[in-house]
């Protein structure tokens, strides 16, 4: 053989070797730090380095799974920067899917606990996870179902062959996931204990793969046997925990030590170290990606020297395009329910989603899915879709867990002012073709106490509607809330309001955020008060009773993210009430008229309110509020009873606990502006300022009577607040200074934990 022939053979051998060279990429877990993996992939693609196999654990499984599913680096960056990712990683419902119609009446609860019966004993079921999983589960189905449809359940048929690691909860051993539903596999691999609820895959309950194997290099060798492995690690083994750091202690107990190494003859290890990135610091994606990109650039010469094969970025983009074009459009035809045995209950759920439609597109299904999440009968939902090649549609397998029939709630308000209160409620639920909720609650405190009992029945017809009825006892002691700091008051109370009511209503949804209700109520209200502040211990108060029937039409819309101190969303109300009642006045010792009296009143009450938050930047939000009230109600027997029975303007939580006569009127216009500076998703500073203008001010005469000022819009009163608010797991924690235009004390400083919320009045 001549020298030329030998050179030809050597050239062919080298060419074959280069083309045959296969590269496997392994990505570690590490929470938000795992976003650095995106920059690693980006740098490898820019330099033409091939990725023939890819694998990961936990966050590494998510990034690797997205890449194997045909998502580009740019698409991954867009996803992780989006509000959508923030919502499904925290479990919060994004504004467009907050289904107001199914919301129960607001209460100040901090903690919900399920009750169940076992061995003839009632036991408490504690929460198993901090982050609700329904948002995330739907996101994984949305992201990966079309890919599973074309790879037929084999991860070797993905854009890049893939596997990930999960942990068998029962046997505490690793599970290699390389077939089945891609979204389910990724969901299992990143399910960190306490944060997320574990899921079952092929009959095995699985948790985060980082518990047993956070860097699956050996698995890559055994399963794909690439010529060279590139590994990128962003994690460290748990450090010795601090005695006060519970999560660090849990991490040490459950996480095995991982060897973050690659034998030099097998490949190249890249390590990106972080000192100021927490587990959930996803908002720092730019900083995280910069660090990951810098890591690759430090190693790129070594990578190029060991991997001679190159992939043209344009060819890779074309290959990805052709792969993605095979994905079928997500339209659903059949829904199968697992976890519910009762046929009527299954029909209720299917009817709630499909509304007798034959097929439903993903966008519409998503709206109905989040409406179903809002149903108090449902504890959890997990959607898994299967593609039917014969019909061209997807079928959804919905794993449903019904809420326990019995539930208790605890909550209330802890304050530096004397408005502390406790809250306790109990609920019993059942459903078949309809949903039934039976509720009872109790508020107990010096300032406010109440009891409520009632029921709501939901009908899942094509146009859903509900019927409800509640009996409520309310009591407010305003004098105790103004000056006393401790729970002892030797003086008679200045104002006490009692109201007993029964109300019923029928409600219909209006799109996602709204509902319209028609209702009626009967209420018996009694106010005890003094006409003067100069009173003796022997004095008895005036008492005014007002027994009334009311008919109500109410149109509401609400997309607020929190029930107190919201920072995003819109709330609007337009209500019309017609009230017919009898006023009875029993004078006290401070009255100048000793005769009892009673009057009949027939009047309307029209109220409109619009409250909106506009996000101007990542840190700053502007809020605007306007409220208008119109009524033709005549004055009551005296000035105080007239003011107490008039509508009040209370936009600041603390203002609901004071008797502010300057902010009561039967006709008024009020408006305000709010500025919010966000320091994080939980912590913000807010300043609020409001102006209140009565159309006709209620004026007190020399003999304690009430008249309406003939001069319209004669005065304006202001109130304002500045507060630091932290939205904790149990509710808002606030430190505020509040100002009110009123006699005597105008400024009130307050530290508060919890909600200042009350049961509804009769009208």
C-alpha positions in Angstrom: 0.0 0.0 0.0 1.5 3.3 -1.0 1.8 6.4 1.1 -1.1 8.1 -0.6 -3.5 5.3 0.2 -2.5 5.3 3.8 -3.2 9.0 4.0 -6.7 8.5 2.5 -7.5 5.8 5.0 -6.3 7.9 7.9 -8.4 10.8 6.7 -11.5 8.6 6.4 -10.9 7.2 9.8 -10.6 10.6 11.4 -13.7 11.9 9.6 -15.7 8.9 10.8 -14.4 9.4 14.3 -15.3 13.1 14.3 -18.8 12.4 13.0 -19.3 9.6 15.5 -18.4 11.7 18.4 -21.4 12.0 20.7 -21.8 14.6 23.6 -23.9 14.2 26.7 -24.9 17.2 28.8 -25.7 16.7 32.5 -27.3 19.5 34.6 -27.6 19.5 38.4 -30.4 20.6 40.6 -30.1 23.8 42.6 -33.4 25.8 42.6 -33.2 29.2 41.0 -29.4 28.8 40.5 -30.3 26.2 37.9 -31.3 29.0 35.5 -27.5 29.2 34.8 -28.0 26.0 32.8 -29.8 28.1 30.1 -26.7 30.2 29.6 -24.6 27.1 29.4 -26.7 25.7 26.6 -26.7 29.1 24.9 -22.9 29.3 25.0 -22.5 25.8 23.7 -24.9 26.4 20.8 -23.1 29.7 19.9 -19.8 27.8 19.7 -21.3 25.0 17.6 -20.8 22.4 20.4 -23.3 19.5 19.8 -25.7 18.3 22.5 -26.7 14.7 21.6 -28.0 13.6 24.9 -29.2 15.6 27.9 -30.2 14.8 31.5 -30.8 16.6 34.7 -32.2 16.5 38.2 -34.7 18.9 39.8 -34.2 22.4 38.2 -31.7 20.7 35.9 -34.5 18.4 34.8 -36.7 21.3 33.9 -34.1 23.1 31.8 -33.0 19.8 30.1 -36.6 18.8 29.6 -37.5 22.0 27.9 -34.5 21.8 25.6 -35.3 18.2 24.8 -38.9 19.2 24.0 -37.8 21.6 21.3 -37.7 24.9 23.3 -35.0 27.3 22.3 -32.8 29.2 24.7 -34.7 32.4 23.9 -38.1 30.7 24.6 -36.8 29.3 27.9 -35.5 32.8 28.9 -38.9 34.3 28.0 -40.7 31.6 30.0 -38.6 32.1 33.2 -38.9 35.8 33.0 -42.6 35.8 32.6 -45.3 36.4 35.2 -46.7 33.0 34.1 -43.6 31.2 35.6 -43.8 33.3 38.7 -47.4 32.2 39.3 -47.0 28.5 38.7 -43.8 28.3 40.8 -45.5 30.0 43.7 -49.0 28.6 43.3 -50.6 31.9 43.1 -53.4 32.3 40.5 -52.6 34.9 37.8 -55.1 37.7 37.5 -56.8 36.6 34.3 -57.8 33.3 35.9 -59.0 34.5 39.3 -62.6 33.3 39.3 -64.5 35.6 41.6 -67.9 33.9 41.2 -66.9 30.8 43.3 -65.3 32.8 46.1 -66.9 32.3 49.4 -67.6 35.4 51.6 -64.4 36.9 52.9 -63.2 36.1 56.3 -60.0 36.8 58.4 -58.7 33.2 58.5 -55.0 32.5 58.7 -55.0 28.7 58.7 -57.3 26.1 57.2 -57.3 22.5 58.6 -59.2 19.5 57.2 -61.0 17.2 59.6 -61.5 13.5 58.8 -63.0 10.6 60.6 -60.9 7.6 61.3 -61.7 4.7 63.7 -64.7 6.7 64.9 -62.5 9.6 65.9 -62.3 13.1 64.4 -58.7 13.9 63.4 -56.9 16.9 62.0 -55.1 16.6 58.7 -52.1 19.0 58.5 -51.1 20.6 55.2 -48.5 18.6 53.2 -47.1 21.3 51.0 -46.5 25.1 51.1 -47.1 25.8 47.4 -50.4 24.8 45.8 -49.7 22.5 42.8 -52.6 23.0 40.5 -51.1 26.0 38.6 -47.8 24.1 38.1 -49.5 20.9 37.0 -51.5 22.6 34.3 -48.3 24.4 33.1 -46.4 21.2 32.7 -49.3 19.7 30.8 -49.5 22.8 28.6 -45.7 22.8 28.0 -45.1 19.1 27.3 -48.2 17.3 26.2 -47.8 18.0 22.5 -44.2 16.7 22.7 -45.4 13.5 24.5 -47.9 13.1 21.6 -45.2 12.9 19.0 -42.5 10.9 20.9 -45.1 8.2 21.8 -43.8 8.1 25.4 -40.2 7.4 24.5 -37.8 10.1 25.7 -35.2 8.8 23.1 -37.5 10.2 20.4 -37.4 13.8 21.7 -35.6 16.6 20.0 -32.6 15.5 22.1 -32.8 12.1 23.9 -33.4 12.8 27.6 -33.8 11.3 31.1 -34.2 12.7 34.6 -34.0 11.5 38.2 -36.7 11.3 40.8 -36.8 9.7 44.3 -39.0 6.8 45.3 -40.5 8.2 48.5 -41.2 4.8 50.1 -37.9 3.0 49.3 -35.7 6.2 49.3 -34.0 5.2 46.1 -33.5 6.8 42.7 -35.9 6.4 39.9 -34.7 7.0 36.3 -37.5 8.5 34.2 -37.0 8.0 30.4 -40.4 7.1 29.2 -44.1 8.0 29.7 -45.4 11.5 30.0 -42.6 14.1 29.8 -44.4 16.7 31.9 -45.1 14.1 34.6 -41.4 13.1 34.7 -40.2 16.6 35.1 -42.8 17.4 37.6 -41.7 14.4 39.7 -38.0 15.3 39.4 -38.4 18.8 40.8 -40.9 18.1 43.6 -39.0 19.3 46.7 -40.5 18.0 49.9 -42.7 20.4 51.9 -42.8 22.9 49.0 -44.6 20.7 46.5 -46.9 17.7 46.9 -45.4 14.4 45.6 -47.0 12.6 42.6 -47.4 9.0 41.6 -45.7 7.8 38.4 -46.4 4.2 37.4 -47.7 3.4 41.0 -44.6 4.9 42.7 -44.8 8.1 44.8 -41.9 10.3 43.8 -40.1 13.4 45.2 -37.3 15.5 44.0 -34.4 13.5 42.5 -31.9 15.7 44.2 -32.6 13.8 47.4 -30.7 10.7 46.1 -28.8 11.9 43.0 -28.4 15.5 42.2 -25.9 15.1 39.4 -26.6 12.0 37.2 -23.3 11.6 35.4 -23.0 7.9 36.0 -26.5 7.4 34.7 -25.5 9.3 31.5 -22.6 6.9 31.0 -24.7 3.8 31.5 -27.7 4.8 29.5 -26.3 6.7 26.5 -22.5 6.0 26.7 -21.5 9.3 25.0 -17.9 9.9 23.9 -17.7 12.8 26.2 -19.8 14.3 29.0 -20.2 17.9 29.8 -21.5 18.5 33.3 -22.6 21.8 34.8 -23.2 22.0 38.6 -24.7 24.9 40.5 -25.4 23.1 43.8 -23.5 22.3 47.0 -24.0 19.6 49.5 -26.0 20.9 52.5 -24.0 22.7 55.1 -24.3 22.2 58.9 -27.6 23.8 59.7 -28.3 26.7 62.1 -30.5 25.7 65.1 -33.1 28.3 64.0 -33.1 27.4 60.3 -35.8 24.7 59.9 -35.5 24.4 56.1 -31.8 23.9 56.3 -32.3 21.1 58.9 -34.9 19.4 56.7 -32.5 19.7 53.8 -29.8 18.0 55.8 -32.1 15.2 56.9 -33.4 14.3 53.4 -30.6 15.2 51.0 -27.9 12.6 50.4 -24.3 13.9 49.8 -23.6 14.0 46.0 -20.3 13.7 44.3 -20.1 16.6 41.9 -17.3 15.1 39.9 -16.6 13.8 36.4 -13.6 11.6 35.7 -11.3 13.7 33.4 -11.2 10.9 30.8 -15.0 10.9 30.7 -15.6 14.5 30.2 -15.5 18.1 31.5 -16.9 19.5 34.8 -18.1 23.1 35.0 -19.0 24.6 38.4 -20.8 27.9 38.9 -20.7 29.1 42.5 -23.3 31.5 44.0 -23.2 33.2 47.4 -26.3 35.4 47.2 -28.9 33.4 45.3 -31.7 31.7 47.3 -33.7 28.6 46.4 -36.5 30.7 44.9 -34.6 33.8 43.7 -35.9 33.4 40.1 -36.2 37.1 39.6 -32.4 37.3 39.6 -32.3 35.4 36.3 -30.0 38.0 34.6 -27.4 37.8 37.3 -27.6 34.0 37.4 -27.3 33.6 33.6 -24.3 35.9 33.5 -22.5 33.7 35.9 -23.3 30.6 34.0 -22.2 32.2 30.7 -18.9 33.2 32.3 -18.3 29.7 33.5 -18.6 28.3 30.0 -16.3 30.9 28.5 -13.7 29.9 31.1 -13.9 26.3 29.8 -14.6 26.9 26.2 -11.1 26.3 24.9 -10.8 23.0 26.7 -14.3 22.0 25.4 -13.3 22.9 21.8 -10.1 21.0 22.1 -11.8 17.8 23.2 -14.9 18.1 21.0 -13.9 18.6 17.4 -17.3 18.0 15.9 -19.4 21.1 15.3 -23.1 21.8 14.7 -24.2 24.8 12.5 -26.6 27.0 14.6 -28.7 27.5 11.5 -29.0 23.8 10.9 -29.9 23.3 14.6 -32.6 25.9 14.4 -34.0 24.3 11.3 -34.0 20.9 13.0 -35.9 22.4 16.0 -38.4 24.0 13.7 -39.2 20.8 11.9 -39.5 19.0 15.2 -41.9 21.6 16.6 -44.0 21.5 13.5 -45.0 17.9 14.3 -46.6 18.9 17.5 -50.4 18.6 17.3 -52.6 21.5 18.4 -54.1 20.9 21.9 -57.9 20.5 21.5 -59.6 18.2 24.1 -62.5 15.9 23.5 -62.9 13.5 26.4 -62.3 14.0 30.1 -61.8 11.1 32.4 -62.0 11.5 36.2 -59.9 9.6 38.7 -60.2 9.8 42.4 -64.0 10.3 42.5 -66.2 7.2 42.7 -69.6 8.8 42.7 -71.0 9.1 39.1 -72.9 12.3 40.0 -69.7 13.9 41.3 -67.8 12.9 38.2 -70.6 14.4 36.0 -70.5 17.6 38.1 -66.8 18.0 37.4 -67.0 17.2 33.7 -70.0 19.5 33.3 -68.1 22.2 35.1 -65.3 21.9 32.5 -67.1 21.1 29.2 -70.6 22.6 29.7 -72.0 20.1 27.2 -69.5 21.1 24.5 -68.1 18.2 22.3 -64.6 19.6 22.1 -62.8 22.4 23.9 -59.5 24.3 23.0 -56.7 24.6 25.5 -57.3 28.3 26.1 -60.9 27.7 27.1 -60.1 24.6 29.0 -57.6 26.5 31.1 -60.2 29.1 32.1 -62.6 26.3 33.1 -59.9 24.5 35.0 -59.1 27.5 37.1 -62.8 28.0 37.8 -62.9 24.4 39.1 -59.8 25.0 41.3 -61.8 27.8 42.9 -64.6 25.4 43.8 -64.3 24.7 47.6 -65.4 21.1 47.0 -62.1 20.4 45.2 -58.9 19.9 47.2 -56.5 19.3 44.3 -56.5 18.6 40.6 -53.8 17.1 38.4 -54.4 17.0 34.7 -52.6 14.5 32.5 -53.3 14.6 28.7 -53.2 11.7 26.2 -53.2 12.2 22.5 -55.6 10.1 20.5 -54.2 9.8 16.9 -57.4 8.3 15.6 -59.5 11.4 16.5 -56.7 14.0 16.4 -57.8 15.3 19.8 -56.3 15.1 23.3 -58.1 13.3 26.1 -57.6 14.6 29.6 -57.1 12.3 32.5 -58.0 14.4 35.6 -56.8 13.2 38.9 -59.1 14.8 41.5 -59.0 14.8 45.2 -62.2 15.9 46.9 -61.9 18.3 49.8 -62.6 16.7 53.1 -66.3 17.3 54.0 -65.3 19.0 57.3 -62.9 21.9 57.6 -62.1 24.4 60.3 -60.4 27.8 60.0 -58.5 29.9 62.6 -57.6 33.5 62.3 -58.4 37.1 63.4 -56.4 40.2 64.1 -53.6 41.0 66.6 -53.1 44.8 67.0 -51.3 47.3 69.0 -54.6 49.1 69.3 -57.6 47.6 71.2 -59.2 46.0 68.1 -57.9 42.5 68.7 -60.2 39.7 67.7 -60.2 36.0 67.2 -61.9 34.0 64.4 -63.1 30.4 64.2 -65.2 28.8 61.5 -66.4 25.4 60.5 -67.6 24.1 57.1 -69.3 20.9 56.1 -69.5 20.1 52.3 -71.1 17.6 50.1 -71.7 17.4 46.4 -73.1 15.2 43.7 -75.0 16.9 40.9 -74.8 20.1 43.0 -72.4 21.5 45.4 -73.5 22.2 49.0 -71.6 24.2 51.6 -72.8 24.6 55.2 -70.9 27.2 57.1 -70.8 28.7 60.6 -68.3 31.2 62.1 -67.6 33.2 65.2 -65.7 36.4 65.8 -64.8 37.2 69.4 -63.2 40.4 70.7 -63.7 43.6 72.6 -64.4 45.7 69.6 -66.2 43.3 67.3 -68.1 40.1 67.9 -70.3 38.1 65.5 -71.8 34.8 64.7 -73.0 33.6 61.2 -74.5 30.4 59.9 -75.8 29.5 56.5 -75.5 27.5 53.3 -74.7 27.9 49.6 -75.8 25.6 46.8 -74.0 25.7 43.4 -75.7 24.5 40.2 -73.2 23.6 37.4 -75.6 24.3 34.5 -74.6 25.8 31.2 -75.1 29.2 33.0 -73.9 28.3 36.5 -75.8 29.9 39.4 -75.9 29.6 43.2 -78.5 30.0 46.0 -77.4 31.1 49.4 -78.9 32.1 52.7 -77.2 33.3 55.9 -78.3 34.3 59.4 -75.9 36.8 61.1 -75.5 38.4 64.5 -73.1 41.4 64.6 -71.9 43.7 67.4 -69.5 46.7 67.2 -68.2 48.6 70.3 -66.7 51.7 68.8 -65.8 53.5 72.0 -63.6 50.6 73.1 -61.6 50.8 69.8 -60.6 54.5 70.1 -58.6 55.2 73.2 -58.2 52.1 75.4 -55.1 50.0 74.9 -55.9 47.2 77.4 -59.1 45.2 77.8 -60.5 47.2 80.7 -63.0 50.0 80.3 -64.7 51.3 83.4 -66.7 54.0 81.5 -69.9 53.2 79.6 -69.4 52.7 75.9 -69.9 55.6 73.6 -71.4 53.7 70.6 -72.6 50.1 70.4 -74.1 48.8 67.2 -76.0 45.5 67.1 -77.5 44.0 64.0 -79.3 40.7 63.4 -80.1 39.8 59.9 -81.2 37.0 57.5 -80.3 37.4 53.9 -80.6 35.3 50.8 -79.4 35.7 47.2 -79.1 34.1 43.9 -75.9 34.7 41.9 -74.7 34.3 38.3 -71.1 34.6 36.9 -70.2 37.4 34.6 -67.1 36.3 32.7 -64.1 35.5 35.0 -63.9 38.3 37.4 -67.6 39.2 37.8 -70.9 38.1 39.2 -74.4 39.5 39.4 -76.6 38.8 42.4 -80.2 39.4 43.3 -81.2 39.2 47.0 -83.3 40.1 49.8 -82.8 40.6 53.6 -84.6 41.2 56.8 -82.5 43.0 59.5 -83.1 44.2 63.0 -80.5 46.9 64.0 -80.1 48.5 67.3 -77.7 51.4 68.1 -76.9 52.5 71.7 -75.2 55.9 72.0 -75.0 59.2 73.9 -75.9 62.5 72.3 -73.1 64.2 74.3 -69.6 63.2 75.3 -70.2 64.6 78.8 -71.7 61.6 80.6 -71.8 60.1 84.0 -71.6 56.5 85.0 -75.3 56.6 86.0 -76.4 57.9 82.5 -78.3 55.6 80.2 -77.8 55.8 76.4 -80.3 56.6 73.7 -81.3 53.6 71.7 -82.5 53.6 68.1 -83.8 50.4 66.5 -84.4 50.0 62.7 -86.2 47.0 61.5 -86.0 46.8 57.7 -86.7 44.7 54.6 -84.4 45.2 51.7 -84.2 44.1 48.0 -80.8 44.2 46.4 -79.2 44.0 42.9 -75.5 43.9 42.9 -72.9 43.7 40.1 -69.4 43.0 41.2 -66.0 42.3 39.7 -62.8 41.5 41.6 -59.4 40.4 40.5 -57.4 41.6 43.5 -54.4 39.4 44.5 -55.0 39.9 48.2 -58.2 40.5 50.3 -56.4 43.2 52.3 -53.7 45.5 51.0 -53.8 44.3 47.4 -51.2 45.5 44.9 -52.7 44.4 41.6 -56.1 43.8 40.0 -59.4 45.6 39.7 -62.4 45.8 42.0 -65.7 47.4 41.0 -69.2 47.4 42.5 -72.5 48.7 41.4 -75.4 48.0 43.8 -79.0 49.1 44.1 -80.9 48.6 47.4 -84.5 49.5 48.1 -85.2 49.5 51.9 -88.4 49.7 53.8 -88.3 49.8 57.6 -89.4 51.2 60.9 -87.3 53.4 63.1 -88.0 53.3 66.9 -86.2 55.7 69.2 -86.0 55.3 73.0 -84.4 58.4 74.5 -81.7 58.1 77.2 -80.9 60.4 80.1 -78.8 62.7 77.9 -81.6 63.4 75.5 -83.6 66.6 75.6 -86.7 64.8 74.3 -88.0 62.2 76.8 -90.7 60.9 74.4 -90.4 57.7 72.5 -90.9 57.9 68.7 -91.1 55.8 65.7 -91.1 56.6 62.0 -91.5 54.6 58.7 -88.7 55.0 56.1 -88.7 54.0 52.5 -85.7 54.8 50.5 -83.2 53.7 47.9 -79.4 53.3 48.2 -77.3 53.4 45.1 -73.6 52.7 45.4 -70.8 52.5 42.9 -67.1 51.9 43.6 -64.1 51.4 41.3 -60.7 50.5 42.6 -57.7 49.7 40.3 -54.0 49.1 40.5 -51.7 49.9 37.5 -48.2 48.5 37.5 -45.9 51.3 36.2 -42.7 49.4 36.6 -41.3 46.3 38.4 -41.1 48.3 41.7 -43.8 50.9 41.4 -47.6 50.5 41.3 -50.2 53.3 41.2 -53.7 52.7 42.6 -56.8 54.8 42.0 -60.2 54.6 43.7 -63.5 56.4 43.4 -66.7 55.7 45.3 -70.1 57.4 44.8 -73.2 56.9 47.0 -76.7 58.3 46.4 -79.7 57.9 48.7 -83.0 59.7 49.4 -83.1 58.5 53.0 -84.6 61.1 55.4 -82.9 62.0 58.7 -83.5 59.8 61.7 -84.7 61.0 65.1 -81.5 62.8 66.1 -78.0 63.6 64.7 -76.1 60.6 66.0 -78.7 58.0 64.8 -78.8 59.8 61.4 -75.0 59.6 61.1 -74.8 56.0 62.3 -77.4 54.8 59.8 -75.8 56.7 56.9 -73.3 54.9 54.5 -69.7 55.4 55.5 -66.5 55.7 53.5 -63.8 53.3 54.9 -61.0 52.6 52.4 -58.3 52.1 54.9 -58.5 48.9 57.1 -58.1 50.8 60.3 -60.8 53.3 59.4 -63.4 50.5 59.7 -62.7 50.4 63.5 -63.5 54.1 64.2 -66.6 56.1 64.4 -65.8 58.9 61.9 -68.8 61.1 61.7 -67.1 63.3 59.1 -67.0 60.4 56.7 -70.7 59.4 56.8 -73.3 60.8 54.4 -76.4 59.6 52.5 -74.9 61.2 49.3 -71.2 61.5 48.8 -68.4 61.4 46.3 -65.0 60.1 47.4 -61.8 59.5 45.6 -58.2 58.6 46.4 -54.8 57.7 45.0 -52.3 55.1 46.2 -48.6 54.8 45.6 -46.9 51.4 46.2 -43.2 50.6 46.2 -42.5 46.9 46.0 -39.3 45.6 47.7 -40.2 41.9 47.0 -43.3 39.8 46.1 -44.2 39.9 49.9 -42.9 43.3 51.1 -44.1 46.7 50.0 -44.6 50.3 51.2 -47.9 52.0 50.4 -49.1 55.5 50.9 -52.7 56.4 50.4 -54.6 59.7 50.4 -58.4 60.2 50.0 -60.9 63.0 49.8 -64.5 62.7 51.0 -67.1 65.2 49.7 -70.7 64.9 51.0 -73.2 66.1 48.5 -75.3 67.4 51.4 -73.5 67.3 54.8 -75.4 66.0 57.8 -75.4 68.9 60.3 -76.2 68.8 64.0 -78.6 71.4 65.4 -78.5 72.9 68.9 -81.1 70.4 70.1 -79.2 67.4 68.8 -81.4 67.0 65.7 -80.0 66.3 62.2 -80.6 68.4 59.0 -79.0 68.3 55.6 -76.9 71.3 54.6 -78.7 73.2 51.9 -75.4 74.1 50.3 -74.2 71.2 48.3 -70.5 70.1 48.3 -69.9 72.5 51.2 -67.0 70.6 52.7 -64.2 68.2 52.0 -62.5 65.8 54.5 -59.3 64.0 54.1 -57.8 60.7 55.3 -54.5 59.1 54.6 -52.2 56.2 55.5 -48.6 55.2 55.1 -47.7 51.6 55.8 -45.1 48.9 55.4 -46.9 45.7 54.6 -45.5 42.1 54.5 -47.9 39.5 53.1 -47.0 36.5 55.2 -48.3 32.9 54.9 -50.9 33.8 57.6 -51.9 37.2 56.3 -50.7 40.8 56.2 -48.3 42.1 58.8 -48.4 45.9 58.8 -46.9 48.9 60.5 -48.9 52.0 59.7 -49.6 55.6 60.5 -53.1 56.8 59.7 -54.6 60.3 59.5 -58.3 61.4 59.7 -60.0 64.7 59.5 -61.8 64.7 62.8 -62.0 66.3 66.2 -59.6 65.2 68.9 -56.9 62.6 67.8 -56.1 62.8 64.2 -53.0 60.5 63.9 -53.0 56.8 64.8 -50.0 54.6 64.7 -50.6 50.9 64.6 -48.9 47.5 64.3 -51.2 44.8 63.0 -51.0 41.1 62.2 -54.0 39.7 60.3 -57.1 40.9 58.7 -59.6 43.6 59.7 -62.7 42.0 58.2 -66.2 41.5 59.4 -69.3 39.5 58.5 -71.6 41.2 56.1 -74.5 43.3 57.2 -78.1 42.8 56.1 -77.9 45.4 53.3 
